[in-house]
Amino acid sequence: MTDFGAGTQATVLILFTALVTLTLLMCVMAGPDRDDLTNFYTGYLSLTPLRNGLAIAGDYISAATVLSTTGIVALAGYDGYVLAVSTAMSLVLLMFLLAEPLRNAGKFTMGDVLARNMPGRAVRIASCVVTLAATLPFLVVQLSGAGSLLTFILGIPHSAGARTTCIVLVGSLMIIYAAIGGMRGTALIQMIKIVLLLGTSLVVAALVLNRFDWNPGDVLRAAQHGSGAGSAYLRQGLQLGTSAGDRLDFASLQITVILGAACLPHITMRLYSARDVPAVRRSMSWAVGTVTTFCLIVIILGTGAAALVGSRYITAADPHGRTSVLILSRMLGGGPGSAGSTILYAAVAGTVFITLLSSVAGMTLAAASSLAHDLFTHAARRGQAEPRTEMTVAAWASVVVGAAAIALSTLVQNWDVGVLTTLAICIGASAVAPALTYSLFWRGFTRTGLLASLYSGAASALVLMVFSKAVSGTPASVFPNADFGWFPMQSTGLVSIPVGYLAGWLGSRMDHRRDAAESQENRRLYEESEARLLAAAE
């Protein structure tokens, strides 16, 4: 089922070339001037709510969401359904709790939000460290998977050299997009990506339902049979297990996704490009509607893959089911060699390719912006850098981040590094979420509490993940032949999230006792900006 004809390969290559040419041209045209920081970081706040909402949705829906979640639905059924719903719920939580205060408090980066009442190098450095800790794992996952994915899509030999070439190609393009396009250029790519993604996914989902005369019950019954799990396909447990500990791990994973996915720096950075509070409100409404629609489509695609392709063929191509939607598109198009199969497969493959490119470009931009704005301008130069200098540093930071991600991805391309996605989301939930919620809503939050929540949350997530059964001790772990784990879960959120919040509270309480004057000053600064922060009032 993975044999590719010359016609299909040629069609896919032509489509890939056209997409890369178009998006590069748009990046160059939309790119900022060399000394215009506002344009580079926010696109002059010029995006309409619809466009900004589509860009937020595009950044939020990564290649991992498209491929991995669809694969989990195809192989694990109910567990995948809950994961898709949790993914949508995270953005809903961001919309109702954090979106407006973030827009009112922020300027360019997460460091601007956190340092507004607590200026200083330590806060900027901590913000940059956590931003890199949350974005680099995601980048490595996306790029390391690009090698295997593109060799599968193009039907070329799955050799180390071919995979490395694909990783370097995608990584080079992501550096160019981030360095040249800035916020507005990458936003345009995200808009193209989300429109193509919704369009092709809707077509495939419609074809799936049409095969079963638009009867969802028939689809589910066929999926139970095709998965080989029978009625267990519609019960929790196929992904992580059914014991009490496994159920707790499952709950931990969903809590982590809901609290952490939308708090990642490359997502929150998009909120600063809304021109005002009504605009960010409408932008988030478009983003939530788009993401929710897509997550429902993912459920249909994954269930359709289980019903029509079957778990046997899905796992033969990829043990985690990440190519299930590609195999499904070939089957629905009319079989190998047919015109319908070629056209549908090329459309889906092109969409996956542009999704991969846009995802890594957005993450690279967030990491490079934090390095240039937080670390260089405010920590090293104490806010005295010229705009042209900062933009030059941001461009070179994109190169450094991209090169590091390419190197790491090449080194780990033979490993199952999907655990890094969980790590990034755990850091978002355990470090970024506590720091943002305390900073935006608690008057008594202090510099010590902020640093404690950022470092303790990130460190606890990292340490627990390294010693979890997702890394060693099980056949599905990164190192299946080793066993150095003592943490019994695959997601750290159930422990690391309370650690992040508790550390922030304890650090602030210690400051209140040790330095009452500084605590009062922090409270005064918060109260001065509270009306604008929470209600956009001057």
N, C-alpha and C positions, 0 to 999 in steps of 0.2 A: 504493500500500500504506500510505500515511500519511493517508488520508482518515478523518475521525472523525465519527460520527453524533452527533446531539444527545443520544441516550440514553447513549452511552458517556461523553460529556463530563459529563453530569449525575451519572452513577454515580461517576466519578473525583472530581468536586468534593465530593460527599457523603462519600466515603471519606476524602478529604484533610481535610475539616472535622472528621470524627469523630476521626481520628488526632491532629490538633492539639489538639482539646479534651481528649481523654483524657490525652495526654502532659503538657499544661500543668497539668491538675488534679493529676496524680501528682507533678509537680515542686513544686507549691505545698504539697501534703500532706507530701512527704518532705523539704522544704527545712529547713535548720538554723535554730536560733535565731540572733539577731543577734550574740551574744557567745560562740558555741560554735565555736571553731576546729577542734576535733577532729571534730565532726560535719560541718562544711563540707568539710574536706579529706579525711577518711577515712570518713565515715558511721558514726562510733562503732565502726569495725571490726565492724559488725553483720551484714555480708553472709555468708551461708553459702558454702562453697566452690563449690557449683553455681552460685549466683547471681553470685558474683564471677567465676567462670570464664566465664560467659555474658557478663558485662559487659566482661571483657578481650577476649573474642572479638568483641564488638560494636564496641569501640573500634578493634580491629585491622582489621576488615573495613570499609573505607571505601566510599563511593560509587565511588571510582576503582577499587577492587578488583572491585566488582560489575560495573561497566559497561566500564571500559577493558580489564581483563584478558579479559573475555568477548569483547570486540571483537577483541583481538589473537589470541585462539584462533580466532575465526571467520575472520579474514583471513590469519593467518600460521601457523596450524596448530602445528607442532612448537615454534616459538619461544614461542608462547603456553602450550603445555603445560609447558615448562621454567620459564617465569615463574610459573605457578601453583604448581608444586612448590617453587620457591625461596621464594615467599611463605610457604608452610607451614613450610618448613625454618627460616626466620628465627625463628619463634616456638618451634620445638623447641630451637634454640640458646639462646634466652633461658631456657627452662625448665631446661635442664641446666647452664648456666654461670652465669647472673646472678640468677635469680629469688630464690633463698633469701638470698644475701648482700645483695641490694638491700632485701629485706624487713627484714633484721636491721639494716641500716645507716641506712635512710631513716626519715623522719618524715612530711613533707608533700610536698616537692619534690625535684628532682634536686640543687638547691643544698644541701639538708640532707645528702645522701649525700657530696657532694664536699667540703663544709666541715667534716665531723665531726672530722677530724684537722688541718685547715688553716683555722681560722677567720679571718675577715677580709673586708673589703669587696670586695677585688679578686676573690676567688673567687666571691662572691655575684653580683657584677656580670657576671663572665664567664659564669656559669651561666645568668643571665637572658638575656644577649645571645644565647647559643647556643640556648636554648629558643625565643626569638622567631624566630631565623633558621631553625629547623627546622619551626616550626608555621605561621608566616605564609604561606610559599609554598604549603603544603598547603591552608590556608584559602582562599587566592586561587583555586587550581585548582578547589576544590569549589564555591565561590560563583560564579565566572565561568561554570562549566559549568551551574550551576543555571538560569540564564536560558534557555539554549538547550534544556536538558532539559525544563523545565516547559512551555515553549511547545510543544514536540513532544508531550509527554504529553497536554496539554489540547487540542491541535489548534487553537491560536490563531495569528494571524499572527506571523511570526518577525521582528518589528520591534524596533528598538533600544529603544523605549519599553517594550514588553512585556517584553523581557528584563531591562531595568533594574528594572522593577517586581518581577519574580520574585526578582531578586538582593536587593533591599531587603527583601522579605517574608521570605525564608529567613534573611537576616542578622539581622533584628530578632528572629525567633523564637529563633535560636541565642543571642543576647545574653540573652534572658529565661531560657532554659533554664540557661545557665551561671551567671547572677547569682543566680537564685532557688533552683535545685535543688541546687547544690553537687555533691559527689561522689556522694551517695546518690541525688539526683534524676536526675542524668545516667546513673547506673548502671541505674536502673529503665527509662529510655528505651532504653538499650543492650540490656537484656534483652528488651524488647518487640520491638525491631528484629531481634535475632538469631533469635528464635523465628519471627517472620513471614517473615524472609528464608529460613531453612531450610525452612519449610513450603511457601512458594510455589515456591521453587527445586526442591524435591523433586518437586512436582506437575508442573512444566514438564519436568524431566528425565525423569520417568516417561512423560510423553506423547511425548517425543522418541523414547525407546527403544521405546515401544509402536508407533510408526509403522513401525519397522523390525523388528517381531516380536522385540524384545529381542536383536537380533543386533548386537553392537558392530562387527563386520567390515563389515556392510552400511552402518552409519552412516559409518564412515571412508571407504568407497568413494564414497558419495554426497557426502561433504564434499570429497573430492579433485575430484570433478566440479563441484560447485557453486562451489568457490573459484576455478575456472579455472586453478589451478596444477598440476593433475594430481598426479603422484607427488611433486613438490617440496613439496606441502602437508605431507608427513610427514618432511621433511628440514629441517635448520637453514638459515636464510638468507633467508626471505621478509620478515622484519622489518628486518634490518640489512644483509643482503648475505652473500655467500659467499666473499669474498676473505680472505686471511690477516688483514688488518687488521680486517675486519668480524667475523671469528670472535673475535679478541681483544677487540673491543668488546662482543660478545655475552657472553663470559666475564666481562668487567669488570662488566657490568650485573648478572649473576646473583650475583657475589660481593658487590656493593654491596647488593643486596636482602637477601641472607642475613644480612649483618653489620649492616645499618642499619635495616631496616624495624621490627623489634621493639625497637630501642633508642630510638625517638623518644619524647620526654618525655611525650606524652599516653598512651603505652602503659605505660611504666615507672611512671607515677604510680598506676596501678591496683593495683600490687603492694603499696603501702603500706597499702591498706585491708584486707588479710588479717590476721586476728587473731593468728596465730602461724605457725611454719614448716610444721607439717603442713597447715594450712589453705592456705597459699600453694602447697604441693606439689599438693594436690588441685585447687585453683583452676586451676593451670596445666595439669593433666591434662585437665580439662574444656575449657579454652580450646583446647589443642592438638587435642584430638579434634574439637571443633566446627569449627575453622578448616580442619583437614585434610579433613574431610567436605565442607565447602563448596567448597574448592578442587577437589576431585574433581568436584563438581556443576558448577562453572564450566567445567571441561573438556568435560563432556557438553553443557552449554548452548551453548558456543561452537561445538563441532563440529556440534551439531544445527542451529544457525543457518546455518552454511556449507552443510550438506546440504539443508535445507528452504527457506531464504530465498535463498541464493546471494550471492556477493560483489557482484554488480552492484547488487542492490537495497539491500544493506547500506551500501555506499559512497555510493549516491545519497542516502540519508537522512543519513549522517554519514561523512566520509572515514575516520575512525578506528574506525568500527564501534561507537561507544558506545551506540547505540540498538538494537543487534542483538537483545538479549534482549526488548525491548519489541515489536519487529516479529515475533519468533518467537512470542511469547505470543498475538498477534492471529491468526497463522496457525493455531496449534494449537487455538485455541478454536472453530474452525469457520468462519472467514472473517468479513469485515466484515458487521456488522448482526445477526449471530446472538447469541443469549443467552449461549452458551458463550464466544464471543469477548469480549463485553462484561465478563462476570464475571471471566474469567481475566486480561484486560488490566487491568481496574481493580485486581485483587489485586496484580499485578506492579507496576503504576504506584504504588500506595499504598506498597508495600514499598520501592520505590526512593526515594520521597519521604521516608519516615521514616528510611531509611538515610542520606540526605543530611543531614537535620536533626540526627540523633544524632551523625554524624561531626564536623560543624563545631562542635557544642556541646561535645564532648569536647576538641577542640583549643583552643577558646576558653577553656575552664576551665583547661587546663594553662598557657596563656600568661598568663592573668590571675592565677593562683595564684603563678607565678614573679615577676610584677611586684609583687604585694602582699607575698609572704612573703620573697623574696630581696632584691628591690631596695628596697622601702619599709621593711619592718620591720628587716631585718638590715644592709642597706647604708646607708640613710639615717638610720634611728633606732637603729642598733646594738643591735637586739633589744629595744628598750624600748617598743614600741607596744602599746597595749591591744588585747585580742582584738576588741572591738567596732569599734575604729578600723581594724584590719587587715581585718576582714570588709567594712567599708564601702569601703575602698580596693580590695579584690578585686572588689566589685560594680561600682565605677566603672571598674576596669581592664578588666572584661569589656566594658563599653560602649566604651571607647577602642579595644581590640583589634578588637571587632566593627565599629566605625565605620571604622577604618582598612582592614580587610579588605573591607568593602562598597565603600569608595571606590576601592581598587585594583582590585577585581573589575569594577567598572563601567567603569573606564578601559581595561582590557585585554580586555573581553568579546569584541571582534572579533579578537583574536589567538589563535593556537594556543599556549596556555600550559601544555600537558601537560608541558613540560620542567621546570616548577617542581616537579612530583612527584618527578622524578629528582633535582633539586637537594636537596629536603628529605631524601630517603633517603641521598644522598651525604653530607650534613652529619651525619646520624645515624651513618653508618658511619665517617666520617673524623674527627669531633670527639667525639661523645658516646660511641661505643664505646671508643675508646682511653682517654678520661678515666675511664670507669667500670671498665674491666678493670684498668688500672693502679692506680686508687684502691682497688679491692676486693682485689687479689691481690699487689701489690708493696709490700714494706715500705720500699723506698728511694725511693718516689715523693714528690716535694716540690711545694711551691707553684709554683715556677717551671716545673716540668715539667707541672703541671696546666694552668696558664695557657697554656703553649706548645702543648699538645695541643689545647685547646679553640679557641684563636684561629687557630693554624696550620692545623688540620684544616678548620675552617669557611671560612677565607679561601682556602685552596687549592682547595676544592670550588667556591666561588663564582667565583673568577677563571677557573679552567679551564672551568667551565660557560659563562660569558659568551663565551669565545673558542672554544667547541666548535662542531662542525658541527650540533649540535642547535639552535643559536641563529641561525646564518647560514651561507650558502653552499650549501644544498641546497634542492630544492623542498619538502621536508617540514619545513624549519626554521621558526623563529618569524619571521625576516626573510629570506624566500627571494630577494628582489631585492638583498640586500646580502651582502658577503663580507668579514668582518673577523676570521674565525677562523683560528687557527693550531694549535689542539689537535685532533687527527684523530679523536677519539672522541665519542660521544654521552653516555657515562657517564664520570665522572671518577674512579671508585673505584680503578682500577688504579694511579693516581698519588697521589691525595689521601689514601687510607687509609694507605699507608706513610708519607706526610708527617706525618699525625697521630700515629702511633705513634713515629716517629723523633724528632719534636719533643718529645714527652713524655719520651723517654729522654734526649735530649741536655740538655734543661732540668734534669732531675733530676741528671745527672752534673755539670753546671756548678755546681749548688747544693752538691753534696758537696765540691767543691774550694774553692768560695768561702766557704761558711758551714757548716763542719762541725757547729757546735753546733746550728743550726736543723735540719739534716738528721738529727742524732741525736734531737732532740726529736720530729720527725715519725715516725721509726722507733719511738720509745718509745710514742707515742700509738697507732700502729697495732698494736703488739704487745699493748698493754693491752686492745684491743678485738677482737683477732684471734679468740679463742675464740668470743666471741658472734657475731662477723661471719660466720664460716665454719661454725660448728656450733651456733649459738644457745645456747651454754653461758654461764652467768653467771660 
